[in-house]
């Protein structure tokens, strides 16, 4: 590797980093809304729990009664998101990502309003069944949101694919070549690790267990490759009379690329597992939601009949 090659590599790395640095403020601003919303919800729940014995709200009348109506309405409006995805004529009412954001917000606001309606206390048998059904659906929604984020490039972005993630792996292997004269055994080690990690999984359980073992193996292979890279860079430094700071910069760049490589491989390996988990979650979540609707309707009928 010549000095001009290393200078070109460093210039390219800096150029690639500039867009990321430029996007950093916008990313922070984009995440500010969800963070502030989460803080407000947590603060409201803490306040409601601490004031539950003050007698400010009752489920039978006044504000407490209407909180139940508004919370139930918010939960019913959750059905609009799946309808928007399936009904062509609803495309005029906004994009699917926008409806998904609304779906998540309503999925939080609805249960919070219901908890305030119940004044954070248990009541009759039918109300308790409706309450626990709601909490079960809300918990299921949190799990679904996590799995959804794992199989999408950005929470509201397009669906990720294994091909995208494998392309990241190949790109990182090429990038490392600009900073380190990779020997054959290092290339073989990278290819062998990615080939084993990206084998098709037969089931969710075996895939999940494989991911646990993959993390341990990634750490072991990474440590060995870093040791090899350090030895190769020492040879390059002696051959080209590099200073200690120059050799340190090269090693830091190689270490960064290796870290990104193993992260990309693990993401690609995890994708299939998360996709299957999300499919199973979807099968379970919908019946739970309809159970919630049924118990809520029975609760409303019981309240206004007896």
C-alpha positions as a LaTeX table, in Angstrom:
\begin{tabular}{lrrr}
\hline
Residue & $x$ (\AA) & $y$ (\AA) & $z$ (\AA) \\
\hline
Unk1 & 0.00 & 0.00 & 0.00 \\
Unk2 & 1.51 & 3.35 & $-1.01$ \\
Unk3 & 1.22 & 6.67 & 0.78 \\
Unk4 & $-1.00$ & 8.02 & $-2.01$ \\
Unk5 & $-3.30$ & 5.02 & $-1.63$ \\
Unk6 & $-3.64$ & 5.54 & 2.10 \\
Unk7 & $-4.26$ & 9.27 & 1.59 \\
Unk8 & $-6.97$ & 8.47 & $-0.95$ \\
Unk9 & $-8.54$ & 5.97 & 1.46 \\
Unk10 & $-8.58$ & 8.47 & 4.30 \\
Unk11 & $-10.11$ & 11.14 & 2.02 \\
Unk12 & $-12.81$ & 8.72 & 0.93 \\
Unk13 & $-13.61$ & 7.73 & 4.50 \\
Unk14 & $-13.87$ & 11.38 & 5.55 \\
Unk15 & $-16.07$ & 12.13 & 2.54 \\
Unk16 & $-18.35$ & 9.22 & 3.39 \\
Unk17 & $-18.60$ & 10.41 & 6.98 \\
Unk18 & $-19.65$ & 13.96 & 6.12 \\
Unk19 & $-23.22$ & 13.10 & 5.05 \\
Unk20 & $-23.66$ & 11.14 & 8.28 \\
Unk21 & $-22.47$ & 14.11 & 10.31 \\
Unk22 & $-24.77$ & 16.40 & 8.34 \\
Unk23 & $-27.71$ & 14.09 & 8.97 \\
Unk24 & $-27.04$ & 13.84 & 12.70 \\
Unk25 & $-28.97$ & 17.01 & 13.73 \\
Unk26 & $-31.97$ & 16.07 & 11.58 \\
Unk27 & $-31.98$ & 12.58 & 13.12 \\
Unk28 & $-31.95$ & 14.07 & 16.61 \\
Unk29 & $-34.79$ & 16.41 & 15.69 \\
Unk30 & $-36.76$ & 13.49 & 14.21 \\
Unk31 & $-36.39$ & 11.47 & 17.42 \\
Unk32 & $-37.24$ & 14.40 & 19.70 \\
Unk33 & $-40.99$ & 13.99 & 19.17 \\
Unk34 & $-41.21$ & 10.31 & 20.18 \\
Unk35 & $-38.91$ & 10.89 & 23.15 \\
Unk36 & $-40.97$ & 13.83 & 24.43 \\
Unk37 & $-44.17$ & 11.87 & 23.86 \\
Unk38 & $-42.79$ & 8.92 & 25.84 \\
Unk39 & $-41.72$ & 11.19 & 28.70 \\
Unk40 & $-45.18$ & 12.81 & 28.80 \\
Unk41 & $-46.91$ & 9.40 & 28.88 \\
Unk42 & $-44.67$ & 8.08 & 31.65 \\
Unk43 & $-45.15$ & 11.25 & 33.69 \\
Unk44 & $-48.93$ & 11.02 & 33.28 \\
Unk45 & $-48.96$ & 7.38 & 34.36 \\
Unk46 & $-46.85$ & 8.11 & 37.43 \\
Unk47 & $-49.09$ & 11.04 & 38.39 \\
Unk48 & $-52.25$ & 8.99 & 37.86 \\
Unk49 & $-50.91$ & 6.14 & 39.99 \\
Unk50 & $-49.87$ & 8.44 & 42.82 \\
Unk51 & $-53.23$ & 10.27 & 42.83 \\
Unk52 & $-55.45$ & 7.20 & 42.44 \\
Unk53 & $-56.72$ & 7.39 & 46.04 \\
Unk54 & $-57.58$ & 11.10 & 45.91 \\
Unk55 & $-61.04$ & 10.49 & 44.48 \\
Unk56 & $-60.69$ & 12.89 & 41.54 \\
Unk57 & $-61.90$ & 10.34 & 38.98 \\
Unk58 & $-64.60$ & 7.71 & 39.05 \\
Unk59 & $-65.47$ & 5.36 & 36.17 \\
Unk60 & $-69.23$ & 5.87 & 36.56 \\
Unk61 & $-69.57$ & 9.61 & 35.95 \\
Unk62 & $-67.94$ & 12.86 & 35.00 \\
Unk63 & $-64.51$ & 13.06 & 33.47 \\
Unk64 & $-63.68$ & 9.48 & 34.46 \\
Unk65 & $-66.67$ & 8.19 & 32.48 \\
Unk66 & $-65.73$ & 10.19 & 29.38 \\
Unk67 & $-62.11$ & 9.08 & 29.60 \\
Unk68 & $-63.43$ & 5.54 & 29.15 \\
Unk69 & $-65.44$ & 6.62 & 26.08 \\
Unk70 & $-62.45$ & 8.41 & 24.56 \\
Unk71 & $-60.10$ & 5.55 & 25.35 \\
Unk72 & $-62.44$ & 2.99 & 23.82 \\
Unk73 & $-62.83$ & 5.16 & 20.72 \\
Unk74 & $-59.06$ & 5.41 & 20.37 \\
Unk75 & $-58.79$ & 1.62 & 20.54 \\
Unk76 & $-61.49$ & 1.22 & 17.88 \\
Unk77 & $-59.68$ & 3.68 & 15.61 \\
Unk78 & $-56.73$ & 1.28 & 15.61 \\
Unk79 & $-58.69$ & $-0.71$ & 13.02 \\
Unk80 & $-58.21$ & 2.11 & 10.52 \\
Unk81 & $-54.54$ & 1.23 & 9.94 \\
Unk82 & $-55.11$ & $-2.35$ & 8.69 \\
Unk83 & $-58.06$ & $-1.09$ & 6.65 \\
Unk84 & $-55.85$ & 1.60 & 5.07 \\
Unk85 & $-53.33$ & $-1.09$ & 4.04 \\
Unk86 & $-55.96$ & $-3.31$ & 2.42 \\
Unk87 & $-58.56$ & $-0.97$ & 0.91 \\
Unk88 & $-57.49$ & 0.75 & $-2.30$ \\
Unk89 & $-60.01$ & 3.56 & $-2.02$ \\
Unk90 & $-58.49$ & 4.71 & 1.29 \\
Unk91 & $-55.24$ & 5.73 & $-0.41$ \\
Unk92 & $-56.60$ & 9.27 & $-0.73$ \\
Unk93 & $-56.53$ & 9.63 & 3.07 \\
Unk94 & $-52.76$ & 9.65 & 3.49 \\
Unk95 & $-49.72$ & 7.39 & 3.32 \\
Unk96 & $-49.30$ & 4.07 & 5.11 \\
Unk97 & $-46.30$ & 5.33 & 7.16 \\
Unk98 & $-48.44$ & 8.22 & 8.38 \\
Unk99 & $-51.24$ & 5.86 & 9.37 \\
Unk100 & $-48.72$ & 3.63 & 11.11 \\
Unk101 & $-47.53$ & 6.56 & 13.23 \\
Unk102 & $-51.14$ & 7.32 & 14.13 \\
Unk103 & $-51.72$ & 3.64 & 14.88 \\
Unk104 & $-48.84$ & 3.61 & 17.36 \\
Unk105 & $-49.90$ & 6.86 & 19.01 \\
Unk106 & $-53.49$ & 5.67 & 19.43 \\
Unk107 & $-52.17$ & 2.34 & 20.73 \\
Unk108 & $-50.56$ & 4.26 & 23.58 \\
Unk109 & $-53.15$ & 6.95 & 24.21 \\
Unk110 & $-56.07$ & 4.50 & 24.29 \\
Unk111 & $-54.71$ & 2.31 & 27.12 \\
Unk112 & $-53.56$ & 5.37 & 29.07 \\
Unk113 & $-57.06$ & 6.89 & 28.93 \\
Unk114 & $-58.59$ & 3.56 & 29.97 \\
Unk115 & $-56.22$ & 3.33 & 32.94 \\
Unk116 & $-57.29$ & 6.80 & 34.05 \\
Unk117 & $-60.92$ & 5.79 & 33.47 \\
Unk118 & $-60.38$ & 2.83 & 35.83 \\
Unk119 & $-58.46$ & 5.14 & 38.20 \\
Unk120 & $-55.66$ & 2.54 & 38.22 \\
Unk121 & $-57.85$ & 0.15 & 40.23 \\
Unk122 & $-59.65$ & $-3.13$ & 39.65 \\
Unk123 & $-63.42$ & $-3.17$ & 39.47 \\
Unk124 & $-66.12$ & $-5.66$ & 38.58 \\
Unk125 & $-65.35$ & $-8.98$ & 36.91 \\
Unk126 & $-66.34$ & $-7.83$ & 33.41 \\
Unk127 & $-64.36$ & $-4.59$ & 33.71 \\
Unk128 & $-61.31$ & $-6.50$ & 34.92 \\
Unk129 & $-61.48$ & $-8.87$ & 31.96 \\
Unk130 & $-61.69$ & $-5.89$ & 29.58 \\
Unk131 & $-58.83$ & $-4.14$ & 31.38 \\
Unk132 & $-56.48$ & $-7.11$ & 31.28 \\
Unk133 & $-57.38$ & $-7.78$ & 27.65 \\
Unk134 & $-56.42$ & $-4.20$ & 26.85 \\
Unk135 & $-53.12$ & $-4.48$ & 28.73 \\
Unk136 & $-52.38$ & $-7.74$ & 26.91 \\
Unk137 & $-53.00$ & $-6.13$ & 23.54 \\
Unk138 & $-50.91$ & $-3.09$ & 24.50 \\
Unk139 & $-48.02$ & $-5.31$ & 25.58 \\
Unk140 & $-48.33$ & $-7.28$ & 22.37 \\
Unk141 & $-48.19$ & $-4.01$ & 20.44 \\
Unk142 & $-44.91$ & $-3.06$ & 22.14 \\
Unk143 & $-43.40$ & $-6.41$ & 21.12 \\
Unk144 & $-44.70$ & $-5.97$ & 17.56 \\
Unk145 & $-43.20$ & $-2.49$ & 17.34 \\
Unk146 & $-39.81$ & $-3.89$ & 18.34 \\
Unk147 & $-39.97$ & $-6.71$ & 15.78 \\
Unk148 & $-41.22$ & $-4.29$ & 13.11 \\
Unk149 & $-38.18$ & $-2.08$ & 13.66 \\
Unk150 & $-35.86$ & $-5.05$ & 13.29 \\
Unk151 & $-37.05$ & $-5.91$ & 9.78 \\
Unk152 & $-37.31$ & $-2.37$ & 8.44 \\
Unk153 & $-34.64$ & 0.13 & 7.47 \\
Unk154 & $-35.89$ & 2.86 & 9.74 \\
Unk155 & $-39.09$ & 2.40 & 11.67 \\
Unk156 & $-41.23$ & 4.02 & 8.97 \\
Unk157 & $-39.00$ & 3.12 & 6.04 \\
Unk158 & $-39.15$ & 0.43 & 3.43 \\
Unk159 & $-38.90$ & $-3.18$ & 4.43 \\
Unk160 & $-35.34$ & $-4.43$ & 4.73 \\
Unk161 & $-34.15$ & $-7.50$ & 2.89 \\
Unk162 & $-31.39$ & $-9.99$ & 3.38 \\
Unk163 & $-29.92$ & $-8.88$ & 0.04 \\
Unk164 & $-29.54$ & $-5.32$ & 1.35 \\
Unk165 & $-27.74$ & $-6.51$ & 4.45 \\
Unk166 & $-25.48$ & $-8.91$ & 2.53 \\
Unk167 & $-24.58$ & $-6.02$ & 0.23 \\
Unk168 & $-23.50$ & $-4.08$ & 3.31 \\
Unk169 & $-21.24$ & $-6.99$ & 4.28 \\
Unk170 & $-19.62$ & $-7.15$ & 0.84 \\
Unk171 & $-19.11$ & $-3.38$ & 0.76 \\
Unk172 & $-17.40$ & $-3.43$ & 4.14 \\
Unk173 & $-15.08$ & $-6.22$ & 3.02 \\
Unk174 & $-14.09$ & $-4.10$ & 0.01 \\
Unk175 & $-13.62$ & $-1.01$ & 2.19 \\
Unk176 & $-11.21$ & $-2.84$ & 4.46 \\
Unk177 & $-9.04$ & $-3.56$ & 1.46 \\
Unk178 & $-8.28$ & 0.15 & 1.12 \\
Unk179 & $-6.72$ & 0.27 & 4.56 \\
Unk180 & $-5.19$ & $-3.17$ & 4.91 \\
Unk181 & $-3.49$ & $-5.49$ & 2.40 \\
Unk182 & $-5.74$ & $-8.40$ & 3.28 \\
Unk183 & $-4.03$ & $-11.73$ & 3.15 \\
Unk184 & $-5.80$ & $-14.77$ & 1.80 \\
Unk185 & $-6.51$ & $-16.29$ & 5.19 \\
Unk186 & $-8.17$ & $-13.08$ & 6.43 \\
Unk187 & $-10.43$ & $-12.98$ & 3.37 \\
Unk188 & $-11.20$ & $-16.65$ & 3.83 \\
Unk189 & $-12.01$ & $-16.08$ & 7.51 \\
Unk190 & $-14.43$ & $-13.27$ & 6.66 \\
Unk191 & $-16.10$ & $-15.29$ & 3.91 \\
Unk192 & $-16.33$ & $-18.42$ & 6.07 \\
Unk193 & $-17.87$ & $-16.51$ & 8.96 \\
Unk194 & $-20.48$ & $-14.75$ & 6.79 \\
Unk195 & $-21.31$ & $-17.99$ & 4.91 \\
Unk196 & $-21.95$ & $-19.87$ & 8.15 \\
Unk197 & $-23.87$ & $-17.00$ & 9.74 \\
Unk198 & $-26.15$ & $-16.54$ & 6.73 \\
Unk199 & $-27.25$ & $-20.15$ & 6.38 \\
Unk200 & $-31.05$ & $-20.47$ & 6.09 \\
Unk201 & $-32.68$ & $-21.12$ & 9.46 \\
Unk202 & $-35.12$ & $-23.99$ & 9.86 \\
Unk203 & $-37.14$ & $-22.60$ & 12.72 \\
Unk204 & $-37.51$ & $-19.72$ & 15.15 \\
Unk205 & $-36.09$ & $-21.58$ & 18.13 \\
Unk206 & $-33.06$ & $-22.96$ & 16.29 \\
Unk207 & $-32.51$ & $-19.58$ & 14.65 \\
Unk208 & $-32.67$ & $-17.76$ & 17.99 \\
Unk209 & $-30.21$ & $-20.18$ & 19.57 \\
Unk210 & $-27.97$ & $-19.75$ & 16.55 \\
Unk211 & $-27.97$ & $-15.97$ & 17.04 \\
Unk212 & $-26.80$ & $-16.38$ & 20.64 \\
Unk213 & $-23.90$ & $-18.55$ & 19.52 \\
Unk214 & $-23.15$ & $-16.21$ & 16.63 \\
Unk215 & $-22.44$ & $-13.33$ & 19.00 \\
Unk216 & $-19.83$ & $-15.36$ & 20.86 \\
Unk217 & $-18.21$ & $-16.59$ & 17.66 \\
Unk218 & $-18.17$ & $-13.09$ & 16.16 \\
Unk219 & $-16.21$ & $-11.85$ & 19.16 \\
Unk220 & $-13.69$ & $-14.70$ & 18.87 \\
Unk221 & $-13.16$ & $-14.28$ & 15.11 \\
Unk222 & $-12.95$ & $-10.50$ & 15.44 \\
Unk223 & $-10.25$ & $-10.76$ & 18.11 \\
Unk224 & $-8.20$ & $-13.12$ & 15.94 \\
Unk225 & $-8.53$ & $-10.92$ & 12.85 \\
Unk226 & $-7.52$ & $-7.83$ & 14.81 \\
Unk227 & $-4.41$ & $-9.63$ & 15.97 \\
Unk228 & $-3.63$ & $-10.61$ & 12.35 \\
Unk229 & $-4.27$ & $-7.04$ & 11.18 \\
Unk230 & $-1.96$ & $-5.66$ & 13.85 \\
Unk231 & 0.81 & $-8.00$ & 12.68 \\
Unk232 & 0.30 & $-7.11$ & 9.01 \\
Unk233 & 0.30 & $-3.39$ & 9.77 \\
Unk234 & 3.52 & $-3.79$ & 11.74 \\
Unk235 & 5.10 & $-5.29$ & 8.63 \\
Unk236 & 3.73 & $-2.48$ & 6.46 \\
Unk237 & 4.97 & 0.13 & 8.91 \\
Unk238 & 8.47 & $-1.32$ & 8.81 \\
Unk239 & 8.45 & $-1.55$ & 5.01 \\
Unk240 & 7.20 & 2.02 & 4.45 \\
Unk241 & 8.71 & 3.70 & 7.51 \\
Unk242 & 5.35 & 4.70 & 8.98 \\
Unk243 & 5.25 & 6.69 & 12.17 \\
Unk244 & 3.50 & 5.31 & 15.22 \\
Unk245 & 0.57 & 7.70 & 14.75 \\
Unk246 & 0.18 & 6.61 & 11.10 \\
Unk247 & 0.11 & 2.95 & 12.06 \\
Unk248 & $-2.36$ & 3.73 & 14.84 \\
Unk249 & $-4.68$ & 5.50 & 12.38 \\
Unk250 & $-4.58$ & 2.53 & 10.01 \\
Unk251 & $-5.35$ & 0.08 & 12.80 \\
Unk252 & $-8.21$ & 2.24 & 14.10 \\
Unk253 & $-9.72$ & 2.35 & 10.59 \\
Unk254 & $-9.41$ & $-1.42$ & 10.19 \\
Unk255 & $-10.94$ & $-2.00$ & 13.62 \\
Unk256 & $-13.87$ & 0.26 & 12.75 \\
Unk257 & $-14.50$ & $-1.58$ & 9.49 \\
Unk258 & $-14.28$ & $-4.97$ & 11.19 \\
Unk259 & $-16.80$ & $-3.86$ & 13.81 \\
Unk260 & $-19.17$ & $-2.70$ & 11.07 \\
Unk261 & $-18.63$ & $-5.95$ & 9.18 \\
Unk262 & $-19.62$ & $-8.16$ & 12.10 \\
Unk263 & $-22.59$ & $-5.94$ & 12.93 \\
Unk264 & $-23.79$ & $-6.20$ & 9.32 \\
Unk265 & $-23.37$ & $-10.00$ & 9.32 \\
Unk266 & $-25.28$ & $-10.38$ & 12.56 \\
Unk267 & $-28.06$ & $-8.11$ & 11.28 \\
Unk268 & $-28.33$ & $-10.20$ & 8.13 \\
Unk269 & $-28.41$ & $-13.42$ & 10.15 \\
Unk270 & $-31.02$ & $-12.03$ & 12.53 \\
Unk271 & $-33.29$ & $-10.76$ & 9.78 \\
Unk272 & $-34.83$ & $-14.14$ & 8.91 \\
Unk273 & $-35.45$ & $-14.92$ & 12.58 \\
Unk274 & $-37.10$ & $-11.57$ & 13.26 \\
Unk275 & $-39.21$ & $-11.86$ & 10.13 \\
Unk276 & $-40.58$ & $-15.23$ & 11.26 \\
Unk277 & $-41.20$ & $-13.90$ & 14.76 \\
Unk278 & $-43.05$ & $-10.93$ & 13.31 \\
Unk279 & $-45.22$ & $-13.25$ & 11.20 \\
Unk280 & $-46.07$ & $-15.34$ & 14.27 \\
Unk281 & $-46.77$ & $-12.19$ & 16.29 \\
Unk282 & $-49.14$ & $-10.95$ & 13.62 \\
Unk283 & $-51.11$ & $-14.19$ & 13.74 \\
Unk284 & $-51.47$ & $-13.85$ & 17.53 \\
Unk285 & $-52.02$ & $-10.09$ & 17.79 \\
Unk286 & $-55.16$ & $-9.87$ & 15.67 \\
Unk287 & $-57.19$ & $-12.45$ & 17.69 \\
Unk288 & $-56.10$ & $-10.68$ & 20.89 \\
Unk289 & $-57.37$ & $-7.40$ & 19.50 \\
Unk290 & $-60.75$ & $-8.86$ & 18.61 \\
Unk291 & $-60.90$ & $-10.39$ & 22.09 \\
Unk292 & $-60.35$ & $-6.90$ & 23.44 \\
Unk293 & $-63.17$ & $-5.51$ & 21.30 \\
Unk294 & $-65.51$ & $-8.28$ & 22.49 \\
Unk295 & $-64.71$ & $-7.80$ & 26.18 \\
Unk296 & $-64.98$ & $-4.02$ & 25.85 \\
Unk297 & $-68.42$ & $-4.28$ & 24.22 \\
Unk298 & $-69.61$ & $-6.67$ & 26.92 \\
Unk299 & $-68.29$ & $-4.29$ & 29.58 \\
Unk300 & $-70.17$ & $-1.33$ & 28.06 \\
Unk301 & $-73.37$ & $-3.36$ & 27.85 \\
Unk302 & $-73.01$ & $-4.52$ & 31.44 \\
Unk303 & $-72.36$ & $-1.00$ & 32.73 \\
Unk304 & $-75.39$ & 0.50 & 31.00 \\
Unk305 & $-77.73$ & $-2.42$ & 31.64 \\
Unk306 & $-77.19$ & $-3.34$ & 35.27 \\
\hline
\end{tabular}
